[in-house]
Amino acid sequence: MTPIVIIPTYNEALGVRVTLDAVLRTAPDIDILVVDDSSPDGTGEVVKAHPRYPTQIHLLTRPQKNGLGAAYRAGFTWALDHGHGVIVQMDADLSHPPAKIPELIAALEQTDIAIGSRYVSGGGVGNWTVRRRLISRAGNAYVRMILGLRVRDATAGFRAFRREALVTLGALESQSNGYSFQIENTWRAARLGLTTTEVPITFTDRTVGVSKMSSDIVREAVLRVLAWRWQKIRRQRGAPLTTADWSLDARV
C-alpha cells in the first residue's frame, strides 16, 4: 500500500507548489493529499494545476475554514478509505523538512507512530525568536508535567502513523484543533499502549504566507490538557480504557 502525505492548507497559494515538489523529490513514489479549506487565495487551483494531479496528488476541498484538527480528521478518513497503510502529516509551508519523510516512514518498521521532533538530540529550530523558543519549550514541558508523557515534542505536527495505529488511537474521534490536536493524539496513543519514536528534525519557520497560530489555539491547548489530566485522576484505577472514553471527557 502506497504511503500518503496529508497537507492541510488555508491561503497557501504562494508556497504550496514548492512544498509539493519538495515532497515528490524526496519521496517520488508517495501519494499526497492536500486538504484545503476553500482558500480564497486560490490554493486549490494551484494544486489542481500541478502535473501530478490527480494521479499522485489529490485535493480534498472542505466548504469552510474549520480548524487544523478537523482538516486532519477529514484527511485521515480519506486516506483510510483509499487503503493507505502509512499516513504522514505535515505543514504546507516547508517548516517540516520533506527530506525527513523517508526516515519517519522507515521508523514505522519498529514503532506505531514516528514524530519529527525538535526536542531530542539532533533536533532543533531555525528562524525563531528567543521568545518563541521559550514559549514552545515551556508548552511541551507543561504537557509532559501535567499528562506524564515521555514524548519530548508532543505538539509536533510532523508525524507518520501505521494505519492500524491511527485507527486504534481513535484519531477520527478526537475533539481538538490546533496544537491540542497533536497533544490529544500523543496522549491517546500513550494511554492505549502504542509506541512512539521521535526522529530529530530541524523545524524552520515559514518564509511565505501567514502563521495560523492564535491566542484561541493556545487557550484550547492549555484547557484541554487540564481536562485530560482531570479525566485521568477521576477514572477508577484499573478500569479498561477504550476510545469511547474520549467522546465526552475530551470536551472543554
C-alpha positions, -999 to 999 in steps of 0.1 A, spaced: 0 0 0 14 34 -10 22 58 18 4 91 17 13 126 29 -16 148 42 -11 185 39 -38 208 53 -40 243 36 -56 276 40 -43 305 19 -11 287 10 -11 296 -27 23 312 -26 41 282 -12 21 250 -18 36 242 -52 71 244 -38 61 221 -9 45 195 -33 76 195 -55 99 191 -24 79 161 -12 80 144 -46 117 149 -49 124 132 -16 97 105 -19 89 102 -56 65 72 -52 44 87 -24 9 100 -28 -1 134 -15 -35 146 -3 -40 184 1 -69 192 24 -79 227 15 -105 248 34 -118 266 3 -89 291 4 -99 324 -11 -64 329 -25 -68 300 -49 -46 274 -32 -69 247 -46 -64 259 -81 -26 258 -77 -28 222 -65 -50 212 -95 -25 228 -119 3 205 -108 12 180 -135 9 151 -110 -27 160 -102 -49 139 -99 -28 107 -104 -4 112 -75 -15 145 -59 -51 147 -47 -73 175 -34 -100 173 -8 -118 206 -6 -138 215 25 -165 241 24 -150 264 50 -122 270 74 -129 248 104 -96 242 122 -65 221 118 -78 191 137 -109 189 116 -88 191 84 -66 163 95 -96 141 105 -111 146 71 -77 137 55 -72 107 77 -107 94 68 -99 99 30 -66 81 34 -81 51 53 -110 49 28 -85 47 0 -65 19 16 -32 37 25 -11 17 50 11 46 61 -2 81 67 22 111 71 10 145 82 29 178 76 25 215 72 23 232 39 50 259 45 82 238 45 87 243 82 88 205 83 117 192 62 104 169 34 138 152 33 129 135 66 98 118 53 116 85 43 132 84 78 98 88 95 83 61 73 113 37 80 109 42 117 74 26 115 91 -7 110 99 -6 147 72 16 161 35 26 158 40 63 154 70 84 144 73 121 153 96 146 137 109 161 169 126 194 176 135 184 212 155 153 210 192 150 204 199 162 168 167 182 166 163 220 166 146 251 153 156 278 129 145 314 123 128 316 157 130 344 182 141 337 217 106 344 230 90 318 206 117 292 216 108 297 253 71 295 247 74 263 227 97 246 252 75 258 281 44 244 264 60 210 259 73 209 294 38 218 307 23 189 286 48 164 299 43 175 335 5 176 335 0 144 315 31 125 324 41 120 288 76 109 278 74 123 243 96 154 242 77 172 213 41 165 220 29 195 199 48 184 168 28 184 136 52 163 115 42 127 121 39 93 105 13 66 115 8 30 108 -27 26 95 -36 3 124 -22 28 150 -42 56 136 -74 35 139 -65 22 174 -58 56 189 -92 69 176 -78 99 158 -110 102 138 -130 106 171 -107 133 185 -122 166 195 -93 190 193 -79 215 169 -46 234 168 -17 223 190 -41 204 212 -49 181 182 -13 169 182 -13 166 220 -45 147 221 -33 121 197 0 117 216 -19 113 248 -44 88 233 -15 67 219 3 66 252 -27 56 272 -36 29 247 -1 14 248 10 24 213 47 30 208 61 64 196 96 71 183 109 107 179 131 113 149 152 145 151 143 173 127 152 210 123 120 230 122 124 261 101 98 289 104 78 298 73 92 323 48 59 328 29 23 331 39 9 339 74 10 317 105 -23 303 117 -13 305 154 -37 324 176 -44 330 213 -76 308 210 -54 279 198 -31 283 228 -60 286 252 -76 254 238 -44 235 244 -40 247 280 -76 239 289 -78 206 272 -46 193 288 -60 202 322 -93 184 313 -74 153 302 -55 153 335 -87 156 355 -101 127 335 -72 105 344 -74 114 381 -111 107 384 -111 74 365 -113 43 386 -79 27 388 -76 -4 367 -107 2 346 -101 -7 309 -96 23 286 -115 24 253 -116 52 226 -153 58 237 -140 73 269 -128 103 250 -161 113 234 -173 134 263 -143 139 286 -121 154 259 -145 184 255 -139 216 274 
